[in-house]
């Protein structure tokens, strides 16, 4: 499908990226503040305006776009184009008719996908997973996202969970309670949402805290022993999760995304060493790579998604 152009939305916990995208390129982008604890319905008018602003900046006419593609941070049903579960992110999304919103605002085809799955599509088509058919994506941030591709296609199950909830694989027996209701999920051991709890446990103080991984790395670089211990703990959690995903999906490559990858050179070699020592992949090693497009990957994933469906 040559010359595909689309409107793409990457909805995150604190922002929404609204872009005009074409084959491997973002022609224009507008970034909006978003609060995942708030209402998706209330945010939609701003998203509509952000997309129109991006069209204006790019000099692209709305009618020349093939579709509007929304990447959502939760469990979705792409076939029915609806959000199935949110886990405390835009909790009203399950009741919002997104296809109707798109028809009313843009008169275009609407496509819906999980944000990590869109990011994997983008990295597979243009980035760190290009040239592979079996790949896994792990996104590290406020939560931990995951996606799996097998034989060149996103893994898809009837109920929407397959390959997508890697952050909720349990890695700690009798671990802390997760927001999903399970205990010991990877998210509880190595995500921003639980970082304050992990830090306080390692520091032995109810007063000390860190607000995010950038601050944690800064504290560790400054010699803060608690920060160093927490960083080691998180890298260990990511390493265990990586081996679990390798054993589950047998990928050719694992791509890591999220803002934590600003320190990829400090993280990935250590995770790679653990993987090489503990993953049962006879005769080969699974390479770990940082996402080439970072936060742009999900936006770029709109094009291969359209090409696979329309």
N, C-alpha and C positions, 0 to 999 in steps of 0.2 A: 504494500500500500504506500506508494511513493508520495512524498510531500504532505504527510499527515501533520496537522497542527491541532492543538487541543488546549482547553482551559484546564488547569490542574490545581488542586487544593491539597496541601499537606497540613492536616490539623494536628497540632501538638498540644502539650500540656500548658504552655505559656504563650504560644503564638500560632498563627495560621499563615502559611505561605500560599499566596494566590498568584499564579503564573500563567503566562502564555508559553507553551513549549512546542518545539518542533523536533525533528529527528536529532537527538543527542544534544540539543541546545535549549537554553532558557532564553527566550526573546525578551521577556520583561517579567519582573516580579514585584509584588507589593506584599509587605509583611505587616500583619495586624496583631495587636495584643489579643490573647485569648486566655480565658480562665477555665481550665478543665473541670473545676468544681461548679461552674455555672451552667447556663442553658445553651444548647446548640441552636434551638429555635430562635433565641434572642440574638445569636451571633450571625445567623444567616444573612440578614440585610447587609452587615459589614462585609461579609465574604462576597456577596454579589457586587457591592461597590468596589471591593479590591480587585475583583476579576475585570470589571469594566475599566478601572484605572489602568490595569496592566495591558488590556487591549489597546487603550489609547496610547500608552507609552510605546508599545511595540508597533503601532501603526497597522494593526491587523483588524480586519472586519470580523465581527462576530459570526456571520454566516459562513465564513471560510473555515471555521473550526469544526472538527469531526465530532467532538463530544466534550462534556464536562466530566472530569475524573476526580473523585474525592478519596483521599487516603485517610482512614479513620483509625484512631488508637484503641481498637477494641475488636470484639468478635463480630464479623459481618457475614452476610450471605450475599455473595456477588451476583448470583443468579436472580434472586428476588430483590436485590438492590435495597437491602434494609439492614440496619444494625441489630444484632441479636443480643449482645451483652456489652456492658461498658466498664464494669469494675471500678465504679466511682469516678469515671471521666465522662463528662457530658451525659449525665444519667437520663436526661429526657430524650436522648437520641433514638431509643428504641420506638418511641411514639411519633417520631417526625417522618413525614412522607417526603424524603429527599428527592425522589424522582419527580414528584409534583412541583416541588420548589424549582427544580431545574427547568422543567417545561414552562413554568410561569415566567421565570426570569430570563431564560436564554433560548427557549425553543430548540434545544439541542438534546441529543442522546445523553443519558446519564449513566455513568459507571461508578461502582463503589468497590473499594478494596481495603484491606487492612494496610496500615501505613508501612509496617516492616516488610510485608509482601510486595508492596509497590517499590520499596527501596531495593529489594533483591532483584526485581525485574529491571530496574534502572542500572544496577551494577552488572547484571548479567548481559544486558544489551550493549552497554557502552563502557563499563568500568572494570572493577577488580575481578569480577567473575566472568568476564567476556571469554568466549571460547570453551566454556564448560557446559555440561548438561546437568550435572548433579552438584548442587551448591546449597550452602546454608548461610543465612545472614543472622547475626546477633547484633542488636542495637542496645547500647548501654547508656542509660540516662536516668530520668526520674523513675522509670521502671526498667525492665529488661524485655525487649521484644525479640521475636525470632520468626524466621520463615524458612521454608525448605522447598527446593526445586529438584525434581527427579525427571530424567529423560527430557529435559528442556521445558518442563511445564511445572507451574506451581502445584504443590501437593494440595489437594482439595478433598475434603470429606463431606458427608451428608450434613453433619451438624456444625461444620465450620472450624473445628478445633485443630485438625491434623496439621502438624508442622508449624503451628502459629503461637502456641503458648509456652515457648521454651523457658520464659522467665518464671513459669510456675511449675517447672519440674522440681520435685523435692530433692535437695542435695544434703540436707542436714536432718538426721533422725531426731525427733523431739525438738526441732528448732522453733524459732519464734513464730507467732501467728501471723499469717499473711493476710492482706486485704481480700484475697480471693476465698478465704476460709480454710485453706490448707495450712500445714505447718512445715517449716523448713524449706520453703521455695527459694530458688536462686535469688529472686528479688529481695527477699528478707536479709540476704547475706551480702549483696553487692549492688544496691541501687540507691539513688539519691533519696528516695522516699524513706528508706530505713537507715540512712547513713548516720543520722544523729544518734539513734539507738545503739548502733554498732560502736560508734566512737565512745559513747558514755560507758559502755560495758568494758571496753579496752582501757579507757583512761582511769576507771574506778572512781569517777567523779560525776555527780549529778549536775555540775555547773558547766563543765567544758563541753563545747560543741563545735561542729563545722557545718556550714550551710550547703556545701556541694563539693564535687570532686576537684574543682579548681583550687578551692581553699584547702582541701585535704592535701593535694600535691604540694602546695606552697608551704604548708606546715611541715610536711615530711622533708622537703628540701631544706628547711630551716633547722632540722634535727629534732623535731617534736617526736618523742618516743611513742606516744600514743598514736599519733598520725601515721608513723611508720608501721606500727603493728596493724592498724586498721587497713592501710593500703595493702600490706601483705595478705591480710585476711580476704580482702575483696578480690585480689588477683588470684588467690587460691580458689575462691568461689567461682570466678569466671573460668578458671582452668577445669574444675570438676564438671561444670556445666558443658563446656566445650567437648570434653570426652563423651559425655552422655549423648550429645547431639550427633557426634561422629558415629557412635555405636547405633544410634537410632536410624540415621539417614544415609550413612556411607558416602559423604560428599567428596568431590574432587578438591574443593576449596571451601574454607569458611571465611566470610567477609565480616569485619567488625565495623559498625557504625556508631554514631552518637558523639556527643561533645567530649566524652572521655577520651576519644581517639586523638584529641589534641596532644596527648602524651603517648601515642602509639609506640614510639621507639622505646619507652620505658616499660610498656605493658606486654606487647605481643611477643617479644623474645622470651619472656618468662613463661607465658602461657604456652608458647610453642615447645619449650623444653619439657613442660609437664605433659603435653599431648604426645610428644615423641616417646616419652618414657611409659605412658600409661594407656594410650589408645591402642586397641587391638586391631591393627590394620596391617596384616602380614605383607611384607615386601614393599611397603610404601609408607610415606609420611604425608599427612594432610597439611598443606600449607595454610597459614593464617595470614590474611591481608587486611590492611585498613581500607575502608571504603574510599574509592577514588573521588567520589562526588560529595561526600559528607552529607550535609542536610539537604542537598539538591537531589539526591538519588531518588527519593520518592516522587518528586515532581517529574523527573525524567522518565520514571517508570510508567507514566501515563501513556506514552507512545506505544511501547511494546504491548501493554494491556489492550489498547484499542486494536492494534494489529492482530492480536490473537482472538478477538471477539467479533469485530465488525467485518 
